[in-house]
Amino acid sequence: MVMPVEKGKTNWFTVIPAGDVNNTIKQDSSGTVVPAVAGGDIVWNYSKGSGEGTLFQDGKVWKMNGFRGGSLNDGKDITLGVRARLF
C-alpha cells in the first residue's frame, strides 16, 4: 500500500502528551518501598482472594494490591528504592 502524499497536512503519528503518561504512572503506583539497610528480610504477605497484601520489614509496613475483581488494571506497581549512603 502506498500512502498518499498530503503535503504536510496529515500526521501519521500520534504523540502522547507527557502529562498523560505521568498521570498514568501515578495512578498505577502503590508508592516506593525503601527498606532499611540493616532491617533484615522483607516479608511479603498476599491474599489471592482479596488481591491485597503487605510488605513488612523491621516494624515498617507497605500496602500493595495485585490482581483482583477480574481486572488486570487493579494491580499496582511497587518501586523498590534504595537509601543513599553519605560518606
Backbone as a printed PyTorch tensor [residue, N CA C, xyz], in Angstrom:
tensor([[[  0.8420,  -1.1790,   0.0000],
         [  0.0000,   0.0000,   0.0000],
         [  0.8850,   1.2390,   0.0000]],

        [[  0.5510,   2.1660,  -0.8520],
         [  1.2950,   3.4120,  -0.9370],
         [  0.4880,   4.4990,  -0.2510]],

        [[  1.1390,   5.2050,   0.6830],
         [  0.4590,   6.2930,   1.3860],
         [  0.3500,   7.5000,   0.4550]],

        [[ -0.7970,   8.1450,   0.4600],
         [ -0.9510,   9.3300,  -0.3940],
         [ -0.0920,  10.4870,   0.1210]],

        [[  0.3560,  11.3010,  -0.7900],
         [  1.1410,  12.4770,  -0.4160],
         [  0.1720,  13.5660,   0.0110]],

        [[  0.3320,  14.0570,   1.2280],
         [ -0.5970,  15.0520,   1.7740],
         [  0.0470,  16.4260,   1.9140]],

        [[  1.2630,  16.5630,   1.5020],
         [  1.9810,  17.8410,   1.5420],
         [  2.0010,  18.4410,   2.9470]],

        [[  2.2880,  17.5870,   3.9550],
         [  2.4630,  18.0760,   5.3200],
         [  1.1900,  18.3530,   6.0840]],

        [[  0.0330,  18.0250,   5.5420],
         [ -1.2250,  18.3340,   6.2100],
         [ -1.6990,  17.2080,   7.1320]],

        [[ -1.1160,  16.0230,   7.0010],
         [ -1.5750,  14.8790,   7.7780],
         [ -0.4470,  14.3550,   8.6550]],

        [[ -0.7750,  14.0680,   9.8970],
         [  0.1830,  13.4710,  10.8100],
         [ -0.1540,  11.9910,  10.9330]],

        [[  0.7550,  11.1220,  10.5300],
         [  0.5210,   9.6840,  10.6020],
         [  0.9490,   9.1080,  11.9520]],

        [[  1.4340,   9.9410,  12.8440],
         [  1.8980,   9.5030,  14.1560],
         [  1.0850,  10.1800,  15.2430]],

        [[  0.9070,   9.4940,  16.3440],
         [  0.2190,  10.0720,  17.4890],
         [  1.2390,  10.2680,  18.5990]],

        [[  1.3280,  11.4650,  19.0980],
         [  2.2390,  11.7630,  20.1990],
         [  1.4080,  11.8760,  21.4640]],

        [[  1.7290,  11.0540,  22.4470],
         [  1.0060,  11.0870,  23.7150],
         [  1.6500,  12.1480,  24.5920]],

        [[  0.8650,  13.1000,  25.0930],
         [  1.4220,  14.1580,  25.9360],
         [  2.0890,  13.5830,  27.1900]],

        [[  3.2260,  14.1470,  27.5640],
         [  3.9810,  13.6800,  28.7330],
         [  3.1260,  13.7080,  29.9930]],

        [[  2.2470,  14.6910,  30.1260],
         [  1.3740,  14.7760,  31.2970],
         [  0.4630,  13.5670,  31.4250]],

        [[ -0.0420,  13.0670,  30.3000],
         [ -0.8910,  11.8680,  30.3150],
         [ -0.0990,  10.6430,  30.7680]],

        [[  1.1180,  10.5200,  30.2760],
         [  1.9720,   9.3950,  30.6640],
         [  2.2720,   9.4620,  32.1610]],

        [[  2.6510,  10.6390,  32.6520],
         [  2.9740,  10.8020,  34.0720],
         [  1.7630,  10.5360,  34.9600]],

        [[  0.5730,  10.9710,  34.5450],
         [ -0.6420,  10.7090,  35.3270],
         [ -0.9440,   9.2150,  35.4010]],

        [[ -0.7510,   8.5090,  34.3020],
         [ -0.9760,   7.0630,  34.2980],
         [  0.0040,   6.3640,  35.2300]],

        [[  1.2530,   6.7840,  35.2160],
         [  2.2540,   6.1990,  36.1140],
         [  1.8620,   6.4340,  37.5680]],

        [[  1.4110,   7.6430,  37.9040],
         [  0.9980,   7.9470,  39.2800],
         [ -0.2050,   7.1050,  39.7020]],

        [[ -1.1810,   6.9480,  38.8170],
         [ -2.3850,   6.1770,  39.1310],
         [ -2.0790,   4.6930,  39.3170]],

        [[ -1.0640,   4.1990,  38.6330],
         [ -0.7270,   2.7740,  38.6870],
         [  0.3090,   2.4350,  39.7550]],

        [[  0.6570,   3.3900,  40.6050],
         [  1.7250,   3.1740,  41.5770],
         [  1.2050,   3.0050,  42.9970]],

        [[  1.7720,   2.0340,  43.7020],
         [  1.4910,   1.8700,  45.1290],
         [  2.5120,   2.6200,  45.9710]],

        [[  3.4390,   3.2700,  45.3400],
         [  4.4520,   4.0170,  46.0700],
         [  5.8010,   3.3170,  46.0420]],

        [[  6.7250,   3.8900,  46.8020],
         [  8.0850,   3.3830,  46.8400],
         [  8.3630,   2.7100,  48.1690]],

        [[  8.8860,   1.5160,  48.1090],
         [  9.3090,   0.7780,  49.2930],
         [ 10.7970,   1.0500,  49.4670]],

        [[ 11.1540,   1.7050,  50.5810],
         [ 12.5580,   1.9940,  50.8560],
         [ 12.9640,   1.2020,  52.0970]],

        [[ 13.5790,   0.0500,  51.8930],
         [ 13.9430,  -0.7860,  53.0340],
         [ 15.1120,  -0.2060,  53.8210]],

        [[ 15.1610,  -0.5590,  55.1040],
         [ 16.2850,  -0.1570,  55.9490],
         [ 17.4820,  -1.0370,  55.6070]],

        [[ 18.6540,  -0.4390,  55.5550],
         [ 19.8650,  -1.1730,  55.2010],
         [ 20.0880,  -2.3510,  56.1500]],

        [[ 19.9170,  -2.1260,  57.4460],
         [ 20.1510,  -3.1800,  58.4430],
         [ 18.8380,  -3.7520,  58.9680]],

        [[ 17.7580,  -3.5980,  58.2170],
         [ 16.4430,  -4.0090,  58.6930],
         [ 16.1060,  -5.4670,  58.5250]],

        [[ 16.9650,  -6.2210,  57.8790],
         [ 16.6860,  -7.6420,  57.6880],
         [ 15.8430,  -7.9000,  56.4550]],

        [[ 15.2670,  -9.0940,  56.4290],
         [ 14.4720,  -9.5200,  55.2780],
         [ 13.1880,  -8.7090,  55.1440]],

        [[ 12.7220,  -8.5800,  53.9110],
         [ 11.4060,  -8.0100,  53.6440],
         [ 10.4550,  -9.1910,  53.4800]],

        [[  9.3820,  -9.2010,  54.2670],
         [  8.4060, -10.2870,  54.2260],
         [  7.1840,  -9.8090,  53.4490]],

        [[  6.7820, -10.6030,  52.4620],
         [  5.6430, -10.2540,  51.6180],
         [  4.4910, -11.1830,  51.9530]],

        [[  3.3460, -10.6000,  52.3190],
         [  2.1100, -11.3420,  52.5490],
         [  1.1060, -10.9110,  51.4940]],

        [[  0.4080, -11.8810,  50.9120],
         [ -0.5370, -11.5620,  49.8410],
         [ -1.7170, -12.5180,  49.9040]],

        [[ -2.9140, -11.9710,  49.7660],
         [ -4.1280, -12.7750,  49.7310],
         [ -4.6410, -12.8330,  48.2970]],

        [[ -4.6020, -14.0040,  47.7110],
         [ -5.1030, -14.1680,  46.3480],
         [ -6.5960, -13.8610,  46.2770]],

        [[ -7.3160, -14.1460,  47.3680],
         [ -8.7550, -13.9000,  47.4000],
         [ -9.1160, -12.4250,  47.3290]],

        [[ -8.4280, -11.5990,  48.1170],
         [ -8.7460, -10.1640,  48.1470],
         [ -7.8900,  -9.3580,  47.1820]],

        [[ -6.7560,  -9.9250,  46.7680],
         [ -5.8460,  -9.1920,  45.8900],
         [ -5.0240,  -8.1540,  46.6270]],

        [[ -5.0500,  -8.1820,  47.9560],
         [ -4.3170,  -7.1990,  48.7460],
         [ -3.1780,  -7.8660,  49.5040]],

        [[ -2.1650,  -7.0800,  49.8010],
         [ -1.0360,  -7.6220,  50.5320],
         [ -0.2250,  -6.5350,  51.1960]],

        [[  0.8200,  -6.9710,  51.8830],
         [  1.7260,  -6.0440,  52.5570],
         [  3.1600,  -6.5190,  52.3830]],

        [[  4.0440,  -5.5710,  52.4450],
         [  5.4680,  -5.8430,  52.5710],
         [  5.8390,  -5.3370,  53.9580]],

        [[  6.6100,  -6.1230,  54.7050],
         [  6.9090,  -5.7980,  56.0930],
         [  8.4050,  -5.9590,  56.3370]],

        [[  8.9950,  -4.9620,  56.9980],
         [ 10.3970,  -5.0570,  57.3960],
         [ 10.6180,  -4.2370,  58.6530]],

        [[ 11.0770,  -4.8900,  59.6990],
         [ 11.5070,  -4.2250,  60.9240],
         [ 10.4960,  -3.1960,  61.4360]],

        [[  9.2190,  -3.5780,  61.4880],
         [  8.1790,  -2.6970,  62.0090],
         [  7.5580,  -1.7580,  60.9900]],

        [[  8.1160,  -1.6650,  59.8160],
         [  7.5840,  -0.8000,  58.7520],
         [  6.7260,  -1.6450,  57.8190]],

        [[  5.5340,  -1.1360,  57.4600],
         [  4.6040,  -1.8720,  56.5990],
         [  4.2570,  -1.0240,  55.3780]],

        [[  4.3110,  -1.6470,  54.2150],
         [  3.8890,  -1.0060,  52.9710],
         [  2.7290,  -1.8100,  52.4070]],

        [[  1.6430,  -1.1390,  52.0500],
         [  0.4770,  -1.8170,  51.4770],
         [  0.6200,  -1.9020,  49.9630]],

        [[  0.0590,  -2.9790,  49.4120],
         [  0.0710,  -3.1530,  47.9610],
         [ -1.1760,  -3.9110,  47.5530]],

        [[ -1.4850,  -3.8670,  46.2750],
         [ -2.5610,  -4.7090,  45.7750],
         [ -2.2170,  -5.2020,  44.3800]],

        [[ -2.7330,  -6.3850,  44.0870],
         [ -2.4800,  -7.0140,  42.8000],
         [ -3.7790,  -7.2980,  42.0860]],

        [[ -3.8010,  -8.3640,  41.3430],
         [ -4.9630,  -8.7670,  40.5530],
         [ -6.1610,  -9.0110,  41.4650]],

        [[ -7.2410,  -8.3270,  41.1920],
         [ -8.4680,  -8.5330,  41.9640],
         [ -9.6640,  -8.1120,  41.1260]],

        [[-10.8000,  -8.6750,  41.4220],
         [-12.0220,  -8.3050,  40.7190],
         [-12.0230,  -8.6560,  39.2440]],

        [[-11.1550,  -9.5580,  38.8200],
         [-11.1300,  -9.9580,  37.4220],
         [-10.4870,  -8.9560,  36.4880]],

        [[ -9.8720,  -7.9060,  37.0300],
         [ -9.2820,  -6.8750,  36.1850],
         [ -7.7790,  -6.7700,  36.4170]],

        [[ -7.0180,  -6.9080,  35.3530],
         [ -5.5710,  -6.7320,  35.4610],
         [ -5.2060,  -5.2890,  35.7820]],

        [[ -6.0910,  -4.3430,  35.4940],
         [ -5.8150,  -2.9360,  35.7620],
         [ -5.8440,  -2.5970,  37.2420]],

        [[ -6.3410,  -3.5030,  38.0830],
         [ -6.3630,  -3.2310,  39.5200],
         [ -4.9940,  -3.3790,  40.1640]],

        [[ -4.0950,  -4.1070,  39.5450],
         [ -2.7550,  -4.2810,  40.1010],
         [ -1.9790,  -2.9760,  40.0620]],

        [[ -1.2000,  -2.7300,  41.0880],
         [ -0.4030,  -1.5070,  41.1660],
         [  1.0820,  -1.8440,  41.1390]],

        [[  1.8770,  -0.9170,  40.6260],
         [  3.3210,  -1.0820,  40.5780],
         [  3.9300,  -0.7400,  41.9320]],

        [[  4.9590,  -1.4600,  42.3120],
         [  5.7180,  -1.1640,  43.5220],
         [  7.1430,  -0.8510,  43.0840]],

        [[  7.6730,   0.2560,  43.5720],
         [  9.0480,   0.6260,  43.2840],
         [  9.8900,   0.3390,  44.5130]],

        [[ 10.9510,  -0.4240,  44.3290],
         [ 11.8700,  -0.6750,  45.4310],
         [ 12.9800,   0.3570,  45.3600]],

        [[ 13.0340,   1.2190,  46.3730],
         [ 14.0190,   2.2890,  46.4110],
         [ 15.2430,   1.8850,  47.2120]],

        [[ 16.2350,   2.7240,  47.1850],
         [ 17.4820,   2.4850,  47.9020],
         [ 17.7960,   3.7090,  48.7380]],

        [[ 18.1670,   3.4770,  49.9830],
         [ 18.6020,   4.5900,  50.8260],
         [ 20.0140,   4.9820,  50.4080]],

        [[ 20.2120,   6.2680,  50.2560],
         [ 21.5410,   6.7530,  49.8890],
         [ 22.4580,   6.7160,  51.1100]],

        [[ 23.6700,   6.3330,  50.8890],
         [ 24.6700,   6.3510,  51.9610],
         [ 25.5940,   7.5330,  51.7210]],

        [[ 25.6900,   8.3830,  52.7050],
         [ 26.5780,   9.5420,  52.6000],
         [ 27.8730,   9.2260,  53.3330]],

        [[ 28.9880,   9.4320,  52.6730],
         [ 30.2850,   9.1310,  53.2830],
         [ 30.9500,  10.3970,  53.7450]]])
